[in-house]
Amino acid sequence: RRNNQRLLGVLALSSKVSLGLTNKGIPKKRFSPLDKRYPAFAIATRRPMQSSDAYAIIQTDDWTDDKYPSGNLERIIGNIGDYDAERESIKIRYGINWKKFKFDVDKYLVDLTPDRHNLTDLHCFSIDPPGCKDIDDVLHFKRIDNDTIEIGIHIADVSSFVQVNTDLDIELRARGESVYIKDGQTNMMPDIMSTNHCSLIEGTPRRAFSVIIRLNNNLEKKDVKFIKSTIINKRSMTYDEAEETIMYGNDDDLKALYAIGNRLYDINYHKRVTLDAYKRYDTHMMVEIFMVMANVEVANMLVISSPGSAIIRSHKGLKADRNITLCDDDTDVSKAIQLMNRYKMERAVYTVYDGESSHHIGLGETCYTHFTSPIRRYFDITVHRLLWLAVNKGIGPYPVNLCDLCDHLNECHKRIGDAHRESARLDKVYDFYRDNPVMETIGYIVNISDRMLTIYVPNLDIDIEAKIVSDKLIHLIDYISTENEFKMTNIQTRNVMQLALLQKLDIRIIVSIKKPYVRRKLLVELLNPNPISFIMHTDVP
């Protein structure tokens, strides 16, 4: 019973039922919090009865033993079913409705690490999605001698702008990372920092933290250096522009990096426990390969220099007793397999290094961290600070508890990822609803959890949940549910029905736009096989 909590939920404005009156005669309406740890509340409102309920935020009062504790209406967000209200409720639910941060930008322009190597003569270039303004990384290639090549991965040096535990640093830590949803990107950092001062924009000297790796012609590492630098991004390209330059242009450095990335891809890709079909090598993969290379080198440096304060990205791979299924030539089945495999995998997490249990199984690396996106992720800013301490043999504890920081950033990452997926799902629900609120289609089972199925629907390219047997019918069957199959026996007929992973189903989907929260708007009926028909009749499945 926590007093003065802000809760998001549904205010029953479509109901005739009143839960009493205040001393001033204001009617009280039922408010159902999204967080099911809380009971329903009686909330006073002068809003008249209407055709739909509304999303609202309340503040709880002192709790009593009343059936409906009271609270104060803080804000009505909008009606359920209204697109803008749905989007706003997602932002509030996942804590990404950030207020604009007021700060004095001039306070944060002083270089905290001014002793820099001048690398402005290097031919550096960036490759990003179209319209990208927060450019974190640029690359360079250089032939040193007949058996030595140099690859530079230069990352925006955000940590040189933001001192730990300043007001800006505390706000960035609270946010965790940037948010990317359809109605606009919300930067973790103030826009003037993320798209201007910190961004490695074309043609302008910029601060970088550079990982300079030298390899022999067999791509075996000879040397690695971590230096603070000043660089100039000589050319900012989209992925398509980079592909075109490789095919038809005259940028020999880009072509050389592309060829090296291809060789590294062939050498290293087999180490991965991948959820996807075998990926085609392209410029996206090239950039990914060099970012992974930098992240691995930084992780190794942190672990060697100060293992007790090395924060890394750990991935334990498969959950116990599960196996990855190889992808199929059929595109729909292949996507279903990817989703099914994702349910079999543990989440990657941020943690303080503790030996073998900190490996990144998904990438096949013994040490891995996140260093290459400090404009977008607070974790990377912290890694930059720790790396600079390691390079300079810094002594003393980091001024923030690293275990607590990792726990907080894991929670932020999950919450922001959930918001992104929920937002994408909302758009698909509304697109579907505008075309036809009822659809009969096929789906593939990608997860089984007790009596719940998760079904991938190719026509909508989403996964949705369906209960196999309702609580009202459960007494009519015996069932066994495992992670691979659901088997039920009709108590009366002794007939058996089985549902298994990747089984193809005929389903009916109904959109109920007035239902609260995105996942509840999609109602799923299993048509073939049909559990209700199996339970209520003597049909053999």
C-alpha positions in Angstrom: 0.0 0.0 0.0 2.1 2.9 -1.3 0.6 6.3 -1.0 0.8 9.1 -3.6 1.6 6.8 -6.5 0.9 7.9 -10.1 -1.0 5.1 -11.9 -1.9 4.7 -15.6 -5.2 2.9 -16.2 -8.7 3.0 -17.6 -11.5 5.3 -16.3 -14.9 3.7 -16.9 -16.7 6.7 -18.5 -18.9 4.5 -20.6 -20.5 2.9 -17.5 -23.7 4.0 -15.9 -22.5 2.7 -12.6 -21.4 5.2 -10.0 -19.3 4.2 -7.0 -20.7 6.9 -4.8 -20.5 10.6 -4.5 -18.0 13.0 -2.9 -19.1 15.5 -0.2 -19.6 18.0 -3.1 -21.9 15.6 -4.9 -19.3 14.6 -7.6 -19.9 11.1 -8.9 -17.1 8.5 -8.6 -16.2 6.3 -11.5 -14.2 3.0 -11.5 -10.6 3.3 -12.4 -8.7 0.1 -13.3 -4.9 0.4 -13.1 -2.8 -1.2 -15.8 -0.5 -2.5 -13.0 -2.6 -5.5 -11.7 -0.8 -5.3 -8.3 -3.2 -2.5 -7.5 -7.0 -2.8 -7.0 -9.7 -0.8 -8.8 -10.1 2.8 -7.5 -13.1 5.1 -7.0 -12.2 8.4 -8.8 -14.3 11.5 -8.7 -14.9 13.2 -12.0 -17.4 15.6 -13.5 -16.9 14.1 -17.0 -20.3 13.0 -18.3 -21.0 9.5 -19.5 -19.7 8.8 -23.0 -19.6 5.9 -25.5 -16.0 4.8 -24.7 -13.8 4.6 -21.6 -10.7 6.7 -21.4 -7.0 6.4 -20.5 -6.2 8.4 -17.4 -3.6 9.0 -14.7 -4.5 9.2 -11.1 -2.6 9.8 -7.8 -3.5 7.4 -5.0 -4.7 8.7 -1.6 -4.2 7.1 1.8 -5.5 3.6 1.5 -8.3 2.1 3.6 -10.0 -1.2 3.7 -12.7 0.0 1.5 -13.5 -2.2 -1.6 -12.5 0.8 -3.8 -9.7 3.0 -2.4 -9.9 6.6 -3.5 -7.6 8.6 -5.6 -7.3 11.9 -7.4 -7.7 12.3 -11.1 -4.5 13.9 -12.4 -5.2 13.8 -16.2 -7.4 12.2 -18.8 -5.1 11.2 -21.7 -7.9 10.5 -24.2 -10.5 8.0 -25.3 -9.7 4.4 -25.9 -9.6 3.8 -29.6 -8.3 7.3 -30.4 -5.0 6.8 -32.1 -3.2 9.7 -30.5 -4.4 8.7 -27.0 -3.2 5.1 -27.7 0.3 6.4 -28.6 0.5 8.7 -25.6 -0.6 5.9 -23.3 2.3 3.7 -24.6 4.8 6.5 -23.9 3.5 6.9 -20.4 3.3 3.2 -19.7 6.9 2.7 -20.7 8.2 5.9 -19.1 9.4 7.5 -22.3 7.3 10.7 -22.2 10.4 12.7 -21.3 10.2 16.4 -20.6 12.5 18.7 -22.4 15.7 19.0 -20.5 16.8 22.6 -19.7 20.5 23.1 -19.6 23.2 25.6 -20.4 24.9 24.1 -23.5 28.0 26.2 -23.0 28.8 24.5 -19.7 29.2 21.2 -21.6 31.4 22.3 -24.6 34.7 22.3 -22.7 36.9 19.3 -23.6 37.4 17.3 -20.5 40.3 15.4 -22.2 41.9 18.0 -24.4 45.2 16.2 -25.1 44.2 14.7 -28.5 45.9 13.1 -31.5 45.2 15.1 -34.7 43.9 12.6 -37.2 42.1 15.0 -39.5 44.3 14.0 -42.5 42.8 10.5 -42.5 40.1 9.6 -45.1 37.3 8.8 -42.6 33.7 8.1 -43.7 30.4 7.2 -42.1 27.6 4.9 -43.3 24.2 5.3 -41.7 20.4 5.1 -42.5 19.0 7.9 -44.6 18.4 11.1 -42.6 20.6 10.1 -39.7 21.8 13.1 -37.8 23.3 11.5 -34.6 26.4 10.0 -36.2 28.2 7.9 -33.6 30.9 6.2 -35.8 33.2 6.7 -38.7 35.8 4.3 -40.2 39.1 4.6 -42.0 41.5 2.2 -43.8 45.2 2.6 -44.4 47.9 0.4 -45.9 51.0 0.7 -43.6 53.4 -1.7 -45.4 53.3 -4.9 -47.5 52.1 -7.0 -44.6 50.3 -4.4 -42.4 46.9 -2.8 -42.7 45.3 -0.3 -40.3 41.6 -0.1 -39.5 40.3 2.9 -37.5 36.9 2.8 -35.7 36.3 6.3 -34.5 33.5 6.9 -32.0 31.9 10.2 -30.9 33.6 11.2 -27.7 30.5 12.1 -25.7 32.3 11.5 -22.4 34.6 14.4 -23.1 31.5 16.7 -23.0 29.7 15.2 -19.9 31.3 15.0 -16.5 30.0 12.2 -14.3 27.3 13.2 -11.8 26.6 16.6 -13.4 22.9 17.5 -13.9 23.1 16.4 -17.6 24.8 13.1 -16.7 22.2 12.3 -14.1 19.4 13.0 -16.6 21.1 10.8 -19.3 21.5 8.0 -16.8 17.9 8.1 -15.9 16.8 8.0 -19.6 19.2 5.1 -20.5 19.1 5.3 -24.3 17.4 7.0 -27.2 13.9 6.0 -28.3 13.0 5.2 -31.9 9.2 4.9 -32.6 7.2 5.9 -35.6 6.0 9.3 -34.5 9.6 10.5 -34.1 13.0 9.8 -32.6 13.5 11.0 -29.0 17.1 11.5 -28.3 18.7 10.5 -25.0 20.8 13.6 -25.2 19.6 17.1 -25.9 19.1 17.5 -29.6 21.8 20.2 -29.9 24.3 17.8 -28.5 23.2 14.6 -30.2 22.8 16.1 -33.7 25.4 18.8 -33.6 28.2 19.1 -31.1 28.7 15.3 -30.5 27.7 14.0 -33.9 30.5 13.2 -36.3 28.9 15.2 -39.1 30.5 15.6 -42.5 33.3 18.1 -43.0 33.7 19.4 -39.4 36.5 18.6 -36.9 35.0 16.5 -34.2 36.2 14.8 -31.0 36.5 11.0 -31.2 37.6 8.1 -29.1 39.5 6.0 -31.6 40.2 2.3 -31.7 43.1 1.8 -34.1 43.7 -1.9 -35.1 46.6 -3.2 -37.2 46.3 -6.6 -38.9 48.6 -8.6 -41.1 47.5 -9.8 -44.5 46.0 -12.9 -42.9 43.8 -10.6 -40.8 45.7 -11.6 -37.6 45.9 -8.8 -35.1 49.4 -7.2 -34.7 48.5 -4.2 -32.5 45.6 -2.2 -31.1 45.6 1.4 -29.7 42.9 3.4 -27.9 43.4 7.1 -28.3 41.5 10.4 -28.0 41.5 12.1 -31.3 40.2 14.9 -33.5 38.9 13.6 -36.9 37.0 14.9 -39.9 34.3 12.8 -41.5 35.2 13.3 -45.1 32.1 11.7 -46.5 28.7 10.8 -44.9 26.9 8.0 -46.8 23.7 6.1 -46.6 24.0 2.3 -47.0 22.7 2.5 -50.5 25.2 5.2 -51.4 28.0 3.1 -50.0 26.9 0.0 -52.0 26.8 2.1 -55.1 30.3 3.5 -54.4 31.7 0.0 -53.9 30.1 -1.2 -57.2 30.8 1.8 -59.4 32.9 4.4 -57.5 36.5 5.1 -57.0 36.8 5.1 -53.2 39.6 2.5 -52.8 39.6 2.7 -49.0 35.9 1.9 -48.8 36.3 -0.9 -51.2 39.3 -2.3 -49.2 37.3 -2.2 -46.0 34.4 -3.9 -47.7 36.6 -6.7 -48.9 38.2 -7.1 -45.4 34.8 -7.2 -43.8 33.7 -9.9 -46.2 36.7 -12.1 -45.2 36.1 -11.5 -41.5 32.4 -12.3 -42.0 33.4 -15.7 -43.6 35.8 -16.4 -40.7 33.6 -15.3 -37.8 29.9 -15.7 -38.7 29.9 -19.5 -37.9 30.7 -18.7 -34.3 27.4 -17.0 -33.7 24.3 -18.5 -32.3 22.1 -16.6 -34.7 18.3 -16.2 -34.7 18.2 -15.3 -38.3 18.7 -17.0 -41.6 22.3 -16.9 -42.9 22.6 -13.1 -43.5 23.8 -11.8 -46.9 27.0 -9.8 -46.6 26.4 -6.1 -47.5 27.3 -2.7 -46.2 25.1 -3.1 -43.1 27.0 -6.3 -42.2 30.3 -4.6 -42.9 29.6 -1.8 -40.4 28.4 -4.3 -37.9 31.5 -6.4 -38.2 33.8 -3.4 -37.5 31.6 -2.2 -34.6 31.8 -5.7 -33.1 35.5 -5.7 -33.6 35.9 -2.4 -31.6 33.5 -3.6 -28.9 35.5 -6.8 -28.4 38.9 -5.0 -28.2 37.5 -2.5 -25.7 36.0 -5.3 -23.6 39.3 -7.2 -23.6 41.2 -4.0 -22.5 38.8 -3.4 -19.6 38.9 -7.0 -18.4 42.7 -7.1 -18.6 43.3 -3.8 -16.9 40.6 -3.9 -14.2 38.3 -7.0 -14.3 36.5 -5.9 -11.1 35.2 -2.7 -12.8 34.8 -4.0 -16.4 31.2 -3.7 -17.5 30.3 -5.9 -20.4 27.4 -7.2 -22.5 26.7 -10.8 -21.6 24.6 -13.4 -23.4 24.2 -16.8 -22.0 22.7 -18.2 -25.2 20.0 -20.9 -25.2 17.8 -21.6 -22.2 18.3 -25.0 -20.7 17.5 -28.0 -22.9 16.5 -26.0 -26.0 17.8 -26.2 -29.5 18.0 -23.7 -32.3 16.0 -24.7 -35.4 17.5 -23.9 -38.8 15.6 -21.7 -41.1 13.5 -22.8 -44.0 13.4 -21.8 -47.6 9.8 -20.7 -47.2 10.0 -17.0 -46.1 6.9 -17.2 -43.7 8.2 -20.4 -42.1 11.7 -18.9 -41.8 10.3 -15.8 -40.0 8.3 -18.1 -37.7 11.5 -20.0 -36.9 13.3 -16.8 -36.0 10.6 -15.8 -33.6 10.5 -19.3 -32.1 14.2 -19.3 -31.6 14.0 -15.9 -29.9 11.8 -17.4 -27.2 14.4 -20.1 -26.7 17.2 -17.6 -26.0 18.2 -15.8 -22.9 18.3 -12.0 -23.0 21.6 -10.3 -23.4 22.3 -8.2 -20.3 24.7 -5.6 -19.0 26.8 -6.8 -16.1 30.0 -6.4 -14.3 32.5 -9.0 -15.6 32.8 -12.1 -13.5 34.6 -14.6 -15.6 33.3 -17.4 -17.9 29.6 -16.6 -17.1 30.1 -13.2 -18.7 30.7 -14.6 -22.3 28.6 -13.4 -25.2 27.4 -16.8 -26.6 25.3 -15.2 -29.3 28.3 -13.5 -30.9 30.7 -16.3 -30.0 32.9 -13.9 -28.0 34.5 -14.4 -24.6 34.5 -10.6 -23.9 32.1 -8.1 -25.4 30.8 -4.7 -24.5 29.0 -1.7 -25.9 31.3 1.2 -26.9 30.2 2.3 -30.3 26.9 4.2 -29.7 27.5 6.8 -26.9 25.2 9.4 -28.4 22.3 6.8 -28.1 23.2 4.7 -25.0 24.4 5.8 -21.6 26.1 2.5 -21.1 28.6 3.3 -23.9 29.4 6.7 -22.2 30.3 4.8 -19.0 32.4 2.4 -21.0 34.3 5.3 -22.6 35.1 6.7 -19.1 36.3 3.3 -17.8 38.4 2.8 -21.0 40.1 6.2 -20.5 40.8 5.3 -16.9 42.3 1.9 -18.1 44.4 3.6 -20.8 45.8 6.0 -18.3 46.1 3.4 -15.5 43.5 5.3 -13.5 43.2 4.3 -9.8 40.2 4.4 -7.5 36.6 3.3 -7.7 34.2 4.6 -10.3 31.9 7.2 -8.6 28.7 5.3 -9.5 27.9 1.7 -8.3 28.4 -0.3 -11.5 26.3 -3.2 -10.5 23.3 -0.9 -9.8 24.0 1.0 -13.0 23.9 -2.2 -15.1 20.6 -3.3 -13.4 19.1 0.1 -14.1 20.2 0.2 -17.8 19.0 -3.4 -18.3 15.5 -2.3 -17.1 15.7 0.8 -19.4 16.7 -1.3 -22.4 13.8 -3.7 -21.9 11.3 -1.0 -21.3 12.3 1.0 -24.3 12.4 -2.1 -26.5 8.9 -3.0 -25.3 7.7 0.5 -26.2 9.1 0.2 -29.7 7.4 -3.1 -30.3 4.1 -2.0 -28.8 4.2 1.1 -31.0 4.9 -0.9 -34.2 2.1 -3.3 -33.2 -0.4 -0.4 -32.7 0.3 0.8 -36.2 -0.3 -2.6 -37.7 -3.6 -3.0 -35.7 -4.9 0.3 -37.1 -3.8 -0.5 -40.6 -5.6 -3.8 -40.3 -8.7 -2.2 -38.8 -9.0 0.3 -41.6 -8.9 -2.4 -44.2 -11.2 -5.0 -42.5 -11.6 -5.7 -38.8 -12.1 -9.4 -39.4 -9.6 -11.7 -41.1 -9.3 -15.4 -41.6 -5.7 -16.4 -42.3 -2.9 -18.7 -41.3 -0.5 -18.6 -38.4 2.4 -20.6 -37.0 2.9 -21.6 -33.3 6.1 -20.0 -32.1 5.8 -20.4 -28.3 3.8 -22.5 -25.9 3.3 -21.5 -22.3 0.8 -23.6 -20.3 -2.5 -22.9 -22.1 -1.3 -19.9 -24.1 0.0 -20.0 -27.6 2.0 -17.3 -29.3 1.2 -17.4 -33.0 3.2 -15.7 -35.8 0.8 -14.2 -38.5 2.6 -13.7 -41.8 -0.2 -11.5 -43.3 0.3 -9.0 -40.5 4.0 -9.8 -39.7 3.2 -9.8 -36.0 3.0 -12.4 -33.2 -0.2 -12.6 -31.2 -1.3 -14.6 -28.2 -4.3 -16.9 -28.0 -5.6 -19.0 -25.1 -6.2 -22.6 -26.1 -8.8 -23.4 -23.5 -10.8 -20.9 -21.4 -11.1 -21.2 -17.7 -14.8 -22.1 -18.1 -13.9 -25.3 -20.2 -10.8 -26.4 -18.4 -12.7 -29.0 -16.3 -13.7 -30.9 -19.5 -10.1 -31.9 -20.4 -6.9 -33.3 -19.1 -3.8 -31.7 -20.5 0.0 -31.7 -20.6 1.8 -28.6 -21.7 5.5 -28.5 -22.4 7.7 -26.0 -24.2 7.4 -28.0 -27.4 3.7 -29.1 -27.5 0.3 -28.9 -25.8 -1.6 -32.2 -25.6 -5.2 -32.4 -24.3 -7.5 -35.3 -23.7 -11.3 -34.9 -23.9 -12.4 -36.4 -20.5 -15.7 -37.7 -22.0 -14.6 -39.0 -25.4 -10.9 -39.7 -24.6 -9.9 -38.2 -27.9 -6.6 -36.4 -28.0 -5.6 -33.2 -29.7 -2.0 -32.0 -30.0 -0.6 -28.6 -30.8 3.2 -28.3 -31.5 5.8 -25.6 -32.2 5.7 -24.4 -35.9 2.4 -26.1 -36.5 0.3 -24.3 -39.1 -3.1 -23.1 -37.9 -6.2 -21.7 -39.6 -7.2 -18.7 -37.4 -9.7 -15.8 -37.3 -8.5 -12.4 -36.1 -11.0 -9.8 -34.9 -9.9 -6.2 -34.1 -11.7 -4.7 -31.2 -10.5 -1.1 -31.3 -12.3 -0.1 -28.1 -10.5 -2.6 -26.0 -7.8 -1.0 -23.8 -4.1 -1.6 -24.5 -2.7 -2.8 -27.8 -2.5 -6.6 -27.2 -6.1 -6.8 -26.1 -7.3 -5.3 -29.3 -6.6 -8.5 -31.3 -8.9 -11.4 -30.5 -7.9 -14.7 -32.0 -10.0 -17.8 -32.7 -8.5 -21.1 -33.6 -10.5 -22.5 -36.5 -8.4 -25.6 -37.6 -7.7 -27.4 -35.4 -10.6 -26.0 -33.2 -10.2 -26.7 -29.5 -13.7 -25.6 -28.6 -15.3 -28.0 -31.2 -13.0 -30.7 -29.9 -14.1 -30.2 -26.3 -17.8 -29.6 -26.8 -18.4 -32.3 -29.5 -17.3 -35.9 -30.1 -15.4 -34.9 -33.3 -12.0 -36.6 -33.7 -9.4 -33.9 -34.5 
